[in-house]
Amino acid sequence: MTQPSLPELLHAAVTAVGGTERPGQVAMAEAVAEAIDDGAHLLVQAGTGTGKSLGYLVPALAHGERVVVATATLALQRQLVERDLPRTVEALHPLLRRRPEFAMLKGRSNYLCLHRLHEGVPQDEEEGLFDQFEAAAPTSKLGQDLLRLRDWSDETETGDRDDLTPGVSDRAWSQVSVSSRECLGATKCAYGAECFAEAARERAKLAEVIVTNHALLAIDAIEGAPVLPQHEVLIVDEAHELVSRVTGVATGELTPGQVNRAVRRAAKLVNEKAADQLQTAAEGFERLMELALPGRLEEIPEDLGYALMALRDACRTVISAIGSTRDKSVQDEDAVRKQALASVESVHDVAERITNGSEWDVVWYERHDRFGASLRVAPMSVSGLLREKLFTDRSVVLTSATLKLGGDFNGVGASLGLGPEGAEGDDLPQWKGVDVGSPFDYRRQGILYVAKHLARPARDGDRKDMLDELTELIQAAGGRTLGLFSSMRAAQLAAEELRSRIPEYPILLQGEETLGELIKNFAADPRTCLFGTLSLWQGVDVPGPSCQLVVMDKIPFPRPDDPLMSARQKAVEEAGGNGFMAVAATHAALLMAQGAGRLVRASGDRGVVAVLDPRLATARYGSYLKASMPDFWYTTDRNQVRKSLAAIDAAAKQAE
């Protein structure tokens, strides 16, 4: 029997999910199939509505090699595992004459730990374990969550936190889960044979398609022991998020609370001398953290350096002592010991990393009103790590609606450790970029309006003219506004001001409800507006008349005092490059491309993206930022925009 063609397979899959075949999807599937066949690397920009998931799943399944698909969001993981993969596998089965298995794999702390559930949780102040179900008042929120978790443990097949609905608090989940460092290991644990995390790993080993997240992909790349099964093809969806997720995994943090917790957990498991050494080092570190001033530490102050070395050495002593001291009076000592060891090792590793002082690391001090003081260390860049760990021994496909910034793929490529497209070099992975377009007619469906007449925004300055403009735009649109702000403070000030100015239009504010609830309420009432910051720039999918005006208060450059971004910018400049364009403008372009993408989510959507920052029209970098956004019809004519919004509002009301 002849092998079915890719168009036949794609047609069968699209029909099965009830979709419509689109030219961009076909072009994407062909490019992915070619990359997999050649063992090559591919960057694919595919606009909203292209049907990206089938564009990569069909050629991957047809090829028959093991594939890892990594996504940034839980929503896409669930869509793949619960909707796209089951239907696609069934549709392709008669044509491929096989039924590929697929599985979801996450980090260990995402799964219920049966040992924790049945044996109790190691406590900090006293020896042994305590029963978290008895300790929490049954009438408290924590107690109710824990009882639900205990009941759920008898019903669940996966033990996956995301399968529990409604969810529980982080505090409750921490009582029944463990990190990979805290885990006893399947062979040493009394519940190893029933372990949910181990079962998920076994399913992944047998699957042809493994769906995971960017964080686990980063852990697999950074840490010595692989957590993902061997695979021939890696597909990274929502790839515009990858660098920030990998950076997050590679970032270390040290706080007085974390250090004191390690002291308490280790105290009863080591000799008195080792315990006193760690206690003294912890007190010295805490004293210095109370005195430090926020900002980047280009050189570690001498007194802080001594405190970190004392902490590192004390942790090393405790780690050795924990391995040799046993106390039979401690209930389930192995679990208590494992948690203590995990806490102390975590402190040791970060203290050692900072004292080693790599030129490739950035160290800074932060102080939060809620969380207190912290010392953080992050890689200056993850591009070298990604080049070495991601693009070797497998074909890699990266896809997103926003990979071309300023008109080409080179900016994103550089952040991933790739050279310019088509560049030759022994240490440079070869790659190709393909833009398959969008099924939407952006120039007909949307307007990009820049409020050129406004004053340039000053940092933390009063922007009365911007609020006047925003008020008029919302009134012209009849509500229907998603407000994307560069800071939470700006979003709060705007919400407070406009609630008093235009009370007839309800304004929802990020943080006042869960994000899911806010988006649901925003979609339900077209007169409503939703204001917020970072997660709204990328996390809102509201097709239809409820979102016909997307407003950006200003170009979202990183804060000038952001330690990591400013360090990266300085490093580019010292190497002879343009630090502002490589770091700040690229950061802003990615966010603006994502933010503008909130407007048109379906073929019938119409509306305006309004940028209330004149620099987009007047500054030299404005053309780069505009080229990164969808190709909307562009204007700076405020009267024309108001007329257009009023017409769109009238048409929407007529259709309701």
KOLVEX-809091 format. One line per 4 residues: number of its first residue (from 1); their letters; for each residue x, y, z of C-alpha. Coordinates in steps of 0.5 Angstrom, whole numbers, plus 2048, in hexadecimal, padded with zeros to 3 digits. Last residue first. Example, Ala and Ser with C-alpha at 12.3 -4.5 7.8 and 13.67 -1.06 7.14 Angstrom:
<gulos>
2) SA) 81B:7FE:80E | 819:7F7:810 $
</gulos>
This chain:
<gulos>
656) EAQK) 7CB:854:826 | 7CC:855:81E | 7CA:85C:81F | 7CE:85E:825 $
652) AAAD) 7D4:85B:821 | 7D3:85F:81B | 7D2:866:820 | 7D8:864:823 $
648) IAAL) 7DC:863:81D | 7DA:86A:81A | 7DB:86D:821 | 7E2:86A:821 $
644) SKRV) 7E3:86D:819 | 7E1:874:81B | 7E5:874:821 | 7EB:872:81D $
640) QNRD) 7EA:877:817 | 7EA:87C:81C | 7F0:87A:820 | 7F4:87A:819 $
636) TTYW) 7FB:877:81B | 7FA:871:816 | 7FC:86A:814 | 7F8:864:810 $
632) FDPM) 7FA:85E:814 | 800:85A:812 | 800:856:818 | 806:858:81D $
628) SAKL) 80D:857:81C | 80E:85C:817 | 80B:862:81B | 810:861:820 $
624) YSGY) 816:861:81B | 813:867:818 | 812:86B:81F | 81A:86A:820 $
620) RATA) 81B:871:81D | 816:874:822 | 810:878:81F | 80A:873:81E $
616) LRPD) 80C:86E:823 | 80E:874:828 | 808:877:828 | 805:872:82E $
612) LVAV) 7FE:871:82E | 7FE:86B:82A | 7F7:869:827 | 7F5:862:824 $
608) VGRD) 7EF:863:821 | 7E9:85E:81F | 7E6:859:81B | 7E5:852:81C $
604) GSAR) 7E1:84D:817 | 7E7:849:815 | 7E9:847:81C | 7EE:849:821 $
600) VLRG) 7EF:850:81F | 7F1:855:825 | 7F5:851:82A | 7FB:851:824 $
596) AGQA) 7FC:858:826 | 7FF:856:82D | 803:850:82A | 806:854:825 $
592) MLLA) 807:85A:82A | 80A:855:82F | 80F:852:82A | 811:859:827 $
588) AHTA) 812:85C:82F | 817:856:830 | 81B:857:82A | 81B:85F:82B $
584) AVAM) 81E:85E:832 | 823:858:830 | 826:859:829 | 824:860:827 $
580) FGNG) 826:863:82E | 82C:85F:82E | 82F:861:827 | 835:85C:826 $
576) GAEE) 83C:85E:827 | 83D:858:82C | 83D:85D:832 | 836:85F:82F $
572) VAKQ) 834:858:82F | 836:857:837 | 833:85E:839 | 82C:85C:836 $
568) RASM) 82C:855:83A | 82E:859:840 | 828:85D:83F | 824:858:83E $
564) LPDD) 826:854:844 | 826:859:849 | 81F:85D:847 | 821:864:849 $
560) PRPF) 81F:867:842 | 819:863:842 | 818:85F:83C | 815:862:836 $
556) PIKD) 80D:861:836 | 80B:867:831 | 806:86B:834 | 7FF:86B:836 $
552) MVVL) 7FD:865:832 | 7F6:865:830 | 7F2:85F:82C | 7EB:861:82A $
548) QCSP) 7E6:85C:827 | 7E6:857:82C | 7DF:855:82F | 7DC:855:827 $
544) GPVD) 7DF:84E:825 | 7E6:84A:827 | 7E8:84A:82E | 7EF:847:82F $
540) VGQW) 7F3:84A:834 | 7FA:848:837 | 7FF:84B:834 | 7FF:853:835 $
536) LSLT) 7FA:851:83B | 7FF:84D:83F | 804:853:83F | 7FF:859:841 $
532) GFLC) 7F8:85A:842 | 7F1:85E:840 | 7EB:85A:83E | 7E5:85F:83B $
528) TRPD) 7DE:85D:83C | 7D8:85F:837 | 7D9:859:833 | 7D7:854:839 $
524) AAFN) 7D8:84D:839 | 7DF:84D:836 | 7E2:852:83C | 7DE:84E:841 $
520) KILE) 7E2:847:83E | 7E8:84B:83E | 7E8:84D:845 | 7E6:846:848 $
516) GLTE) 7EC:843:844 | 7F1:848:847 | 7EE:847:84E | 7EB:84D:851 $
512) EGQL) 7ED:854:853 | 7F4:853:851 | 7F3:855:84A | 7EE:85B:84A $
508) LIPY) 7E7:85B:847 | 7E4:861:844 | 7DD:862:844 | 7DB:867:83E $
504) EPIR) 7D5:86C:841 | 7DA:86E:846 | 7DD:873:841 | 7E2:878:845 $
500) SRLE) 7E1:874:84C | 7E3:86D:84A | 7E8:871:845 | 7EC:874:84A $
496) EAAL) 7ED:86D:84E | 7EE:869:848 | 7F3:86D:846 | 7F7:86E:84C $
492) QAAR) 7F7:866:84D | 7F9:865:846 | 7FF:86A:847 | 801:866:84E $
488) MSSF) 801:85F:84B | 806:862:845 | 806:862:83E | 7FF:862:83D $
484) LGLT) 7FA:85E:838 | 7F3:861:838 | 7EE:85C:835 | 7E8:860:833 $
480) RGGA) 7E1:85E:831 | 7DE:864:834 | 7DA:868:82F | 7E0:869:82A $
476) AQIL) 7DF:870:82A | 7DE:871:831 | 7E5:86C:832 | 7E9:871:82D $
472) ETLE) 7E6:877:831 | 7E8:875:838 | 7EF:872:835 | 7F1:879:832 $
468) DLMD) 7EF:87D:838 | 7F3:877:83C | 7F9:878:838 | 7F9:880:838 $
464) KRDG) 7F9:87F:840 | 7FF:87B:840 | 802:87D:847 | 809:87A:847 $
460) DRAP) 80C:874:849 | 811:874:844 | 80F:879:83F | 80B:878:839 $
456) RALH) 80C:87C:833 | 806:881:832 | 800:87F:82E | 7FF:881:827 $
452) KAVY) 802:87B:824 | 7FC:877:826 | 7FE:871:822 | 7F9:86D:81F $
448) LIGQ) 7F9:866:81C | 7F3:864:818 | 7F0:85D:818 | 7EC:859:813 $
444) RRYD) 7ED:85B:80C | 7F5:85C:80D | 7F5:856:812 | 7F2:851:80C $
440) FPSG) 7F2:84B:811 | 7F4:844:80F | 7FB:845:811 | 802:845:80E $
436) VDVG) 806:83F:80D | 80D:842:80F | 812:83D:80E | 819:83E:811 $
432) KWQP) 81F:839:810 | 824:836:814 | 82C:834:814 | 82F:833:81B $
428) LDDG) 835:838:81C | 83B:834:81F | 83E:832:818 | 83C:839:815 $
424) EAGE) 837:83B:80F | 832:840:810 | 82C:83F:80C | 827:842:811 $
420) PGLG) 82C:846:816 | 82F:842:81B | 82B:83E:820 | 82B:83E:828 $
416) LSAG) 824:83F:829 | 824:846:82B | 828:847:824 | 822:843:820 $
412) VGNF) 81D:848:823 | 821:84E:821 | 822:84B:81A | 81B:849:818 $
408) DGGL) 81A:84F:814 | 815:854:813 | 816:859:819 | 815:852:81D $
404) KLTA) 813:84C:81A | 811:847:81F | 80B:849:821 | 805:844:820 $
400) STLV) 809:83F:822 | 80D:839:820 | 814:835:821 | 816:82F:81E $
396) VSRD) 81C:82B:820 | 81F:825:81D | 823:821:821 | 82A:81F:823 $
392) TFLK) 82C:826:825 | 828:82D:825 | 825:82D:82C | 82B:82C:831 $
388) ERLL) 831:830:82D | 82D:835:82A | 828:836:830 | 82E:837:835 $
384) GSVS) 832:83C:830 | 82B:840:830 | 829:840:837 | 82C:847:838 $
380) MPAV) 82F:84B:83E | 82D:844:842 | 829:846:849 | 82B:847:850 $
376) RLSA) 826:84A:855 | 827:84C:85D | 820:84D:860 | 81D:852:865 $
372) GFRD) 816:852:868 | 810:84E:864 | 80A:853:865 | 80E:85A:865 $
368) HREY) 813:857:860 | 81A:859:860 | 81F:856:85B | 827:855:85A $
364) WVVD) 82A:854:854 | 82F:84F:851 | 830:84E:849 | 834:848:847 $
360) WESG) 838:847:841 | 83E:84A:844 | 83E:844:849 | 83E:847:851 $
356) NTIR) 840:840:854 | 83D:843:85A | 836:844:857 | 836:83D:855 $
352) EAVD) 839:83A:85B | 833:83E:85F | 82E:83B:85A | 830:834:85A $
348) HVSE) 831:834:862 | 82A:837:863 | 827:832:85F | 82B:82C:862 $
344) VSAL) 828:82E:869 | 821:82E:867 | 822:827:863 | 826:824:869 $
340) AQKR) 820:826:86E | 81B:823:869 | 81F:81D:868 | 820:81C:870 $
336) VADE) 819:81D:872 | 817:818:86C | 81C:813:86F | 81B:814:876 $
332) DQVS) 814:811:876 | 813:813:87D | 819:816:880 | 81B:812:887 $
328) KDRT) 820:80E:883 | 824:814:882 | 82A:813:87C | 830:817:87B $
324) SGIA) 835:815:875 | 831:818:86F | 82E:81E:873 | 835:81F:875 $
320) SIVT) 838:820:86E | 832:825:86C | 833:828:872 | 83B:82A:871 $
316) RCAD) 839:82C:86A | 834:831:86C | 838:834:871 | 83D:835:86C $
312) RLAM) 838:838:867 | 836:83D:86C | 83C:83F:86F | 83E:840:867 $
308) LAYG) 838:844:867 | 839:848:86D | 840:84A:86B | 83E:84C:864 $
304) LDEP) 838:850:867 | 83E:854:86B | 842:855:865 | 83D:858:861 $
300) IEEL) 83C:853:85B | 83E:857:854 | 839:859:84F | 833:858:854 $
296) RGPL) 82D:85B:851 | 828:85E:855 | 824:85F:85B | 828:861:861 $
292) ALEM) 82B:85D:867 | 82A:85E:86E | 825:858:870 | 828:853:86B $
288) LREF) 82F:854:86F | 82B:852:876 | 828:84C:873 | 82F:84A:870 $
284) GEAA) 832:84A:877 | 82C:847:87A | 82C:841:875 | 834:840:876 $
280) TQLQ) 833:83F:87D | 82D:83A:87D | 831:836:878 | 837:836:87C $
276) DAAK) 833:834:882 | 830:82E:87E | 836:82C:87C | 839:82C:884 $
272) ENVL) 833:829:887 | 833:823:882 | 82E:822:87D | 827:820:87C $
268) KAAR) 823:824:881 | 826:82B:87E | 825:829:877 | 81E:82B:876 $
264) RVAR) 81E:831:87A | 825:834:877 | 822:833:870 | 81C:837:872 $
260) NVQG) 820:83C:874 | 824:83C:86D | 81D:83D:869 | 81B:842:86E $
256) PTLE) 821:846:86D | 820:846:866 | 825:843:860 | 823:842:859 $
252) GTAV) 825:83F:853 | 823:840:84C | 824:83A:846 | 81D:838:847 $
248) GTVR) 81B:840:846 | 820:841:840 | 81D:83A:83C | 816:83D:83D $
244) SVLE) 818:844:83A | 81C:841:834 | 816:83C:833 | 810:841:833 $
240) HAED) 811:843:82B | 811:83C:82A | 809:83B:82B | 80A:834:828 $
236) VILV) 811:831:829 | 811:82A:825 | 817:826:826 | 818:820:822 $
232) EHQP) 81D:81A:823 | 81B:818:82A | 81E:815:830 | 81A:815:836 $
228) LVPA) 819:81C:83A | 81C:81C:841 | 823:81C:83F | 828:81C:845 $
224) GEIA) 82E:822:844 | 829:828:845 | 828:82D:840 | 825:82A:83A $
220) DIAL) 820:826:83D | 81F:82B:842 | 81D:830:83C | 819:82B:839 $
216) LAHN) 815:82A:840 | 814:832:840 | 812:832:839 | 80C:82D:83A $
212) TVIV) 80B:826:838 | 807:822:833 | 80A:81B:831 | 809:818:82A $
208) EALK) 80B:811:828 | 809:80F:82F | 80C:809:833 | 811:80D:837 $
204) ARER) 80C:812:839 | 807:80D:83C | 80D:80B:840 | 80E:812:842 $
200) AAEA) 807:813:844 | 807:80D:848 | 80D:810:84C | 80A:816:84D $
196) FCEA) 803:813:850 | 807:80E:854 | 803:807:855 | 809:803:855 $
192) GYAC) 80E:808:859 | 809:808:85F | 80D:805:864 | 813:80A:861 $
188) KTAG) 81A:807:861 | 81A:805:85A | 815:80A:857 | 81A:810:859 $
184) LCER) 819:813:860 | 817:81A:85D | 819:820:860 | 81E:822:85A $
180) SSVS) 819:821:855 | 814:825:859 | 80F:822:85D | 807:823:85D $
176) VQSW) 801:822:862 | 803:828:867 | 805:82C:862 | 7FE:82B:85E $
172) ARDS) 7FB:82F:864 | 7FF:835:864 | 7FF:835:85D | 7F7:836:85E $
168) VGPT) 7F3:831:85B | 7EF:830:854 | 7E8:82F:852 | 7E9:82A:84F $
164) LDDR) 7EF:826:850 | 7F2:823:849 | 7F7:829:849 | 7FA:826:84F $
160) DGTE) 7FC:820:84C | 7FB:81A:850 | 7FA:816:84A | 7F4:811:84B $
156) TEDS) 7F0:815:850 | 7EB:812:854 | 7EE:810:85B | 7F3:816:85B $
152) WDRL) 7ED:81A:85A | 7EA:819:861 | 7F1:81B:864 | 7F1:821:860 $
148) RLLD) 7EA:823:862 | 7EC:822:869 | 7F2:826:868 | 7EE:82C:865 $
144) QGLK) 7E9:82C:86A | 7EF:82D:86F | 7F2:832:86C | 7EC:836:86B $
140) STPA) 7EB:835:872 | 7E5:831:875 | 7E9:82B:876 | 7EE:82E:87A $
136) AAEF) 7F5:82C:877 | 7F9:828:87C | 7F5:822:87B | 7F5:822:873 $
132) QDFL) 7FD:824:874 | 7FF:81E:878 | 806:820:87A | 80C:81D:879 $
128) GEEE) 813:81C:87D | 816:821:881 | 814:828:883 | 814:82F:880 $
124) DQPV) 814:82E:879 | 80F:828:878 | 810:822:873 | 809:821:870 $
120) GEHL) 805:81B:871 | 805:813:870 | 7FF:812:86B | 7FF:819:867 $
116) RHLC) 806:81A:867 | 808:813:865 | 802:813:860 | 805:819:85C $
112) LYNS) 800:81D:858 | 803:81F:851 | 805:826:84F | 80C:826:854 $
108) RGKL) 80F:820:84F | 80F:825:849 | 80B:823:843 | 809:81E:83E $
104) MAFE) 803:81D:83A | 803:817:835 | 801:815:82E | 801:80E:82B $
100) PRRR) 801:80D:823 | 7FB:809:820 | 7FE:805:81A | 7FB:804:813 $
96) LLPH) 7FE:80B:811 | 7F7:80C:80D | 7F2:809:812 | 7F6:80C:818 $
92) LAEV) 7F6:813:815 | 7EF:815:818 | 7F0:811:81E | 7F7:814:820 $
88) TRPL) 7F4:81B:81E | 7EE:81B:822 | 7F2:819:828 | 7F8:81D:827 $
84) DREV) 7F4:824:826 | 7EF:823:82B | 7F1:821:832 | 7F8:821:832 $
80) LQRQ) 7F9:827:82D | 7F4:82B:830 | 7F7:829:837 | 7FE:82B:835 $
76) LALT) 7FB:832:832 | 7F7:834:838 | 7FD:832:83D | 801:837:839 $
72) ATAV) 809:838:837 | 809:832:832 | 80E:82C:831 | 80C:826:82C $
68) VVRE) 811:820:82C | 811:81C:826 | 813:814:825 | 814:813:81E $
64) GHAL) 80E:810:819 | 80E:815:814 | 807:816:813 | 806:818:81A $
60) APVL) 80B:81E:81A | 808:820:813 | 801:820:816 | 803:823:81D $
56) YGLS) 806:829:81A | 801:82C:816 | 7FB:829:81A | 7FE:82D:820 $
52) KGTG) 7FF:834:81C | 7F8:834:81A | 7F9:83B:816 | 7F4:83F:81A $
48) TGAQ) 7F9:843:81E | 7FF:844:819 | 804:83F:817 | 80B:841:818 $
44) VLLH) 80F:83B:817 | 817:83A:819 | 81A:833:817 | 820:82F:818 $
40) AGDD) 822:829:814 | 822:822:814 | 821:822:80D | 81A:81E:80D $
36) IAEA) 818:821:814 | 819:828:810 | 816:826:80A | 810:824:80E $
32) VAEA) 80F:82A:812 | 810:82E:80B | 80A:82A:808 | 806:82B:80F $
28) MAVQ) 807:832:80F | 805:833:808 | 7FF:82F:809 | 7FD:833:80F $
24) GPRE) 7FE:83A:80B | 7FA:838:805 | 7F4:836:80A | 7F0:830:80B $
20) TGGV) 7EA:831:810 | 7E9:82E:816 | 7E4:829:819 | 7E9:825:81D $
16) ATVA) 7E8:81F:818 | 7E8:823:812 | 7EF:826:813 | 7F2:81F:815 $
12) AHLL) 7EF:81C:80E | 7F1:822:80A | 7F8:822:80D | 7F9:81B:80C $
8) EPLS) 7F7:81B:805 | 7FC:822:804 | 802:81E:807 | 801:818:802 $
4) PQTM) 7FF:811:804 | 804:80C:804 | 803:807:7FE | 800:800:800 $
</gulos>
